[in-house]
Amino acid sequence: MKPTELIWMNGEFVKWEDATVHVLTHGLHYGTGVFEGIRCYETEQGPAIFRHAEHYERLERSAGLYYMPMPYSSEELRAATKELISRNGLRSCYIRPLAFRGYGTMGLFPLEAPVDVCIAVWEWGAYLGEEGKSNGVRAKVSSWRRISPDSLVPQAKASGQYLNSILAKIETHKAGYEEAILLDDHGHVCEGSGENVFVVRDGVIHTPPQTASILDGINRRSAIQIARDLGFEVVERDIGRSELYLADEVYLTGTAAELVPVREVDDHPVGDGSPGEITRAVQDAFDDALHGRTERYREWLDPIEVSARIG
């Protein structure tokens, strides 16, 4: 990780090395936090944040699902994010807002602990690598199931819940794969360790529904709209594990990963083992949207006023 100069913490801009918390912070012990992953891209109009408002709206919803009253509004956090990027002199970056239960109480009843909020930004390349984006990744269906809605809230992007994804990621990494695919508690395809899953068969794009314990991915929604705008049929339905092996194409979407083809699942080649035509078409259009090259999706970008420090 390449440090930047400043991090925003509870309304103040502090030096990267000074952005610390007490070791008895509640969220550190119990995972009581919610977060977002957002990206800012260089565009012809200057730096711009992709679907900025939607990410902060989801952060607020996630916090509400875990009874965490946010001390700052979405509008205040968006303004702080844009100023943070400008002060750090970045033209493109990854953005990590985090709201967590802070220092002040211990034990499983968290409501007396304060809610702290921080935002960090840094340069971060493709999560699964440029090679993965270009030629596809090898994936393995994990033995770990995605968290059940009977136990936690899959629709919340909550810190502690990601232990589930970490177990799957480590398992598949040790087995020699680049990414994990988790099944839900009914055995249907759910999502990757940090991405939503799309399966292409006979020209139709299929993706698991909200009832399959998926996170409602913002890039997922964007990719669905783009695919439909390109004329492809997109169906949200339960998907069986074997359909991954029989698919013509498989791809993943997520803020960190963007859109990544899957060339192999459980040692079964997907299609001919290389990214397919539909994946490439959606990926190219998606990349154009991210970088502001398509007027149709320019409303998804929140431009940052360029200061003298950027450049």
C-alpha positions in Angstrom: 0.0 0.0 0.0 1.3 3.4 -1.0 0.6 5.9 1.8 -0.9 9.3 1.0 -0.4 12.4 3.1 -3.8 12.8 4.7 -6.8 10.7 6.0 -10.1 12.2 7.1 -11.1 11.2 10.6 -14.2 12.4 12.5 -14.3 15.7 10.6 -10.5 16.4 10.7 -7.8 15.9 8.1 -4.9 14.1 9.9 -1.6 12.8 8.7 -1.6 9.2 7.4 0.7 8.0 10.2 -1.5 9.7 12.9 -4.8 8.1 11.8 -4.9 5.6 14.8 -7.4 4.2 17.2 -7.2 2.8 20.7 -6.5 -0.9 21.1 -9.7 -1.3 23.0 -11.8 0.1 20.1 -15.1 -1.9 20.0 -14.9 -2.5 16.3 -11.4 -4.0 16.5 -12.7 -6.6 19.0 -16.1 -7.5 17.6 -16.1 -6.3 13.9 -18.8 -3.7 14.6 -18.2 -1.6 11.6 -19.5 -1.0 8.0 -17.5 0.3 5.1 -17.6 1.0 1.4 -15.2 0.6 -1.5 -15.3 3.4 -4.1 -13.1 4.4 -7.0 -12.1 7.7 -8.5 -11.0 7.7 -12.1 -9.1 10.0 -14.4 -11.5 11.2 -17.1 -11.4 13.7 -19.9 -13.2 16.1 -17.5 -10.7 15.5 -14.7 -10.9 13.2 -11.7 -14.4 11.8 -11.0 -15.9 9.4 -8.5 -18.0 6.6 -9.9 -21.5 6.4 -8.4 -20.4 8.4 -5.4 -23.9 9.1 -4.0 -25.0 5.5 -4.3 -22.0 4.2 -2.3 -22.6 6.6 0.6 -26.3 5.8 0.6 -25.4 2.1 0.9 -23.0 2.9 3.8 -25.8 4.7 5.6 -28.2 1.7 5.0 -25.5 -0.7 6.2 -25.0 1.3 9.4 -28.7 1.4 10.0 -29.0 -2.4 9.7 -26.5 -2.7 12.5 -28.1 0.1 14.7 -25.2 2.5 14.1 -26.4 6.1 13.9 -24.1 7.9 11.5 -22.8 11.2 12.9 -22.3 12.7 9.4 -24.7 12.9 6.5 -24.0 11.3 3.1 -23.6 14.8 1.6 -21.0 15.7 4.3 -19.1 12.5 3.6 -19.1 13.1 -0.1 -17.8 16.6 0.3 -15.1 15.3 2.7 -14.1 12.6 0.2 -13.7 15.1 -2.7 -11.6 17.5 -0.6 -9.5 14.6 0.7 -8.6 13.5 -2.8 -7.8 17.0 -3.8 -5.6 17.7 -0.8 -3.7 14.4 -1.5 -3.1 15.5 -5.1 -4.6 12.3 -6.6 -6.2 12.0 -10.0 -7.3 8.4 -9.6 -7.6 6.3 -6.4 -9.4 3.8 -4.3 -11.6 5.3 -1.5 -12.3 3.5 1.7 -14.9 5.0 4.1 -15.4 3.2 7.4 -17.8 3.8 10.2 -17.2 1.7 13.3 -18.0 1.5 17.0 -15.1 3.2 18.8 -13.5 3.3 22.2 -15.6 3.6 25.3 -17.2 0.3 26.2 -16.5 -3.4 26.0 -18.8 -6.4 25.6 -21.4 -7.5 23.2 -23.9 -4.7 23.9 -22.5 -1.9 21.6 -25.0 0.9 21.7 -23.0 2.9 24.3 -19.9 2.9 22.1 -19.4 6.0 19.9 -19.6 5.7 16.1 -16.4 7.0 14.5 -16.0 7.6 10.8 -12.9 7.8 8.7 -12.1 8.0 5.0 -8.8 7.0 3.4 -7.7 7.2 -0.3 -4.8 5.7 -2.0 -3.6 4.5 -5.4 -4.6 0.9 -6.0 -4.5 -1.0 -9.2 -6.7 -3.8 -10.4 -7.6 -6.0 -7.4 -7.2 -9.3 -9.4 -4.4 -7.9 -11.5 -4.2 -6.5 -15.0 -3.5 -10.0 -16.3 -6.7 -11.2 -14.8 -8.7 -8.3 -16.3 -7.2 -9.1 -19.7 -7.1 -12.9 -19.8 -9.4 -14.0 -17.0 -8.8 -15.7 -13.6 -9.0 -19.2 -12.3 -11.7 -19.6 -9.7 -12.6 -22.4 -7.2 -15.9 -23.0 -5.5 -15.1 -22.7 -1.8 -16.0 -25.2 0.8 -17.1 -22.2 2.9 -20.7 -21.2 2.3 -21.8 -17.5 2.1 -23.2 -16.2 5.4 -26.9 -17.0 5.9 -29.6 -14.3 6.2 -30.7 -16.3 9.3 -27.5 -15.4 11.1 -26.3 -12.0 9.7 -27.3 -9.4 7.2 -25.8 -10.2 3.8 -27.1 -7.0 2.3 -24.9 -4.9 4.7 -21.3 -4.3 3.9 -20.2 -5.0 7.4 -16.6 -5.4 8.6 -17.0 -8.6 10.7 -18.9 -10.4 8.0 -15.8 -10.4 5.7 -14.2 -13.1 7.8 -16.4 -15.3 5.7 -14.8 -14.1 2.5 -11.3 -14.1 4.0 -11.7 -17.9 4.8 -12.8 -18.6 1.2 -10.0 -16.4 -0.2 -7.3 -18.0 1.8 -8.6 -21.5 1.0 -8.6 -21.0 -2.7 -5.3 -19.1 -2.8 -3.6 -22.0 -1.0 -5.1 -24.3 -3.6 -3.5 -22.3 -6.4 -6.5 -20.2 -7.7 -6.9 -16.5 -8.0 -10.5 -16.2 -6.7 -13.2 -18.0 -4.7 -16.8 -18.5 -5.6 -19.1 -19.1 -2.6 -22.4 -20.9 -2.6 -25.4 -19.7 -0.5 -26.9 -21.7 2.3 -29.1 -23.5 -0.2 -26.2 -24.6 -2.4 -26.8 -22.0 -5.1 -24.1 -19.9 -6.6 -23.9 -16.7 -4.6 -20.8 -14.5 -5.2 -17.1 -14.3 -5.3 -15.1 -13.4 -2.2 -15.5 -9.7 -3.1 -17.5 -9.7 -6.4 -20.8 -10.5 -7.9 -21.1 -13.4 -10.4 -22.5 -13.4 -13.9 -22.9 -16.6 -16.0 -23.5 -16.5 -19.8 -25.2 -19.3 -21.6 -26.7 -19.4 -25.0 -26.4 -15.7 -25.3 -28.3 -14.9 -22.1 -26.6 -13.4 -19.0 -27.7 -14.9 -15.7 -26.8 -13.6 -12.2 -27.9 -14.7 -8.7 -30.9 -12.7 -7.2 -31.1 -10.7 -4.0 -32.5 -13.7 -2.2 -29.3 -15.7 -2.8 -27.6 -13.7 0.1 -25.6 -11.5 -2.3 -24.4 -8.0 -1.6 -26.3 -5.6 -3.7 -23.3 -4.6 -5.7 -23.3 -1.1 -7.2 -21.0 -2.2 -10.0 -23.3 -5.2 -10.4 -26.3 -2.9 -11.0 -24.2 -0.8 -13.4 -23.1 -3.9 -15.4 -26.7 -5.1 -15.6 -27.9 -1.8 -17.0 -25.0 -1.7 -19.5 -25.6 -5.2 -20.7 -29.3 -4.5 -21.2 -28.5 -1.3 -23.0 -26.2 -3.3 -25.3 -29.2 -5.5 -26.1 -28.4 -8.5 -24.0 -31.0 -10.3 -21.9 -30.1 -10.4 -18.2 -32.0 -12.8 -15.9 -31.7 -12.8 -12.1 -32.3 -16.3 -10.9 -30.9 -19.1 -8.7 -27.9 -20.7 -10.4 -26.6 -24.2 -9.7 -23.0 -25.0 -9.2 -22.7 -27.2 -12.3 -23.9 -24.3 -14.4 -20.5 -22.6 -13.8 -18.9 -25.6 -15.5 -21.4 -25.6 -18.4 -21.3 -21.9 -19.0 -20.1 -20.3 -22.2 -18.7 -17.4 -20.2 -18.4 -16.3 -16.6 -17.4 -12.9 -15.2 -17.2 -11.0 -11.9 -17.9 -7.4 -11.0 -16.9 -5.3 -8.0 -15.5 -1.9 -7.2 -12.0 -3.2 -6.5 -12.0 -5.8 -9.3 -14.1 -3.8 -11.8 -15.1 -6.4 -14.4 -13.0 -9.6 -14.6 -13.5 -12.6 -16.8 -13.3 -16.1 -15.3 -11.5 -18.6 -17.6 -11.7 -21.6 -15.4 -13.8 -22.9 -12.5 -12.7 -26.0 -10.4 -10.3 -26.9 -13.3 -13.1 -26.9 -15.8 -12.4 -24.4 -18.6 -15.2 -21.8 -19.1 -16.1 -22.0 -22.8 -12.8 -22.2 -24.7 -10.9 -21.0 -21.7 -10.6 -17.4 -22.8 -12.9 -14.4 -22.3 -16.0 -14.6 -24.5 -17.5 -12.0 -26.8 -20.4 -11.0 -24.5 -17.9 -10.6 -21.5 -15.7 -8.4 -23.7 -18.6 -6.3 -24.9 -19.8 -5.6 -21.4 -16.3 -5.1 -20.1 -15.4 -2.6 -22.8 -18.6 -0.6 -22.3 -18.2 -0.8 -18.5 -14.6 0.5 -18.7 -15.8 3.4 -20.9 -18.4 4.3 -18.3 -15.9 4.2 -15.5 -13.6 6.6 -17.3 -16.3 9.0 -18.6 -15.9 8.1 -22.3 -19.7 7.5 -22.7 -22.1 10.4 -22.5 -24.9 8.0 -21.7 -23.4 7.1 -18.3 -21.7 10.4 -17.5 -24.3 11.0 -14.8 -22.7 8.2 -12.8 -19.6 10.3 -12.3 -19.1 12.9 -9.6 -16.4 15.3 -10.8 -13.8 16.7 -8.4 -12.8 20.3 -8.6 -9.2 20.2 -9.6 -6.9 22.1 -7.3 -3.4 23.3 -8.0 -2.0 20.4 -6.0 -3.5 17.8 -8.4 -1.2 16.9 -11.3 
